[in-house]
Amino acid sequence: MRELTVIEKQEAQGGVVFVAYFAAAYVGTFAASAGFAYGAVEAMTRSKNEIN
């Protein structure tokens, strides 16, 4: 097995960083939409309780 060049090492690290960033963004988007949905349900429930 030959030594990796500096550029190849940077590309490999960049790929790992990109995958990690993409995964974090995906999870973050999911968490944000779940949080938003929870907040909307919470707000609707509160407004119904206040009207009655």
C-alpha positions as CSV (number, residue, x, y, z in Angstrom):
1,M,0.0,0.0,0.0
2,R,1.4,3.4,-1.0
3,E,1.5,6.5,1.1
4,L,-1.4,8.9,0.7
5,T,-0.5,12.3,-0.7
6,V,-1.4,15.5,1.3
7,I,-4.1,16.3,-1.2
8,E,-5.6,12.8,-0.9
9,K,-5.6,13.1,2.9
10,Q,-7.3,16.5,2.7
11,E,-9.9,15.1,0.3
12,A,-10.6,12.1,2.7
13,Q,-10.9,14.5,5.7
14,G,-13.1,16.8,3.7
15,G,-15.4,13.9,2.8
16,V,-15.7,12.8,6.4
17,V,-16.4,16.4,7.5
18,F,-19.0,16.8,4.7
19,V,-20.8,13.5,5.6
20,A,-20.8,14.6,9.3
21,Y,-22.1,18.1,8.4
22,F,-24.7,16.6,6.1
23,A,-25.9,14.2,8.9
24,A,-26.0,17.0,11.4
25,A,-28.0,19.2,9.1
26,Y,-30.4,16.4,8.3
27,V,-30.9,15.6,12.0
28,G,-31.1,19.3,12.8
29,T,-33.8,19.8,10.2
30,F,-35.8,16.8,11.5
31,A,-35.5,18.1,15.1
32,A,-36.5,21.6,14.1
33,S,-39.6,20.4,12.2
34,A,-40.5,18.1,15.1
35,G,-40.1,20.9,17.6
36,F,-42.2,23.2,15.4
37,A,-45.0,20.6,15.1
38,Y,-44.9,20.1,18.9
39,G,-45.0,23.9,19.4
40,A,-48.0,24.3,17.1
41,V,-49.9,21.5,18.8
42,E,-49.1,23.0,22.2
43,A,-50.2,26.5,21.1
44,M,-53.5,25.1,19.6
45,T,-54.2,23.2,22.8
46,R,-53.5,26.3,24.9
47,S,-55.8,28.5,22.8
48,K,-58.6,25.9,23.0
49,N,-58.3,25.8,26.8
50,E,-58.3,29.6,27.1
51,I,-61.5,29.9,25.0
52,N,-63.5,27.5,27.1
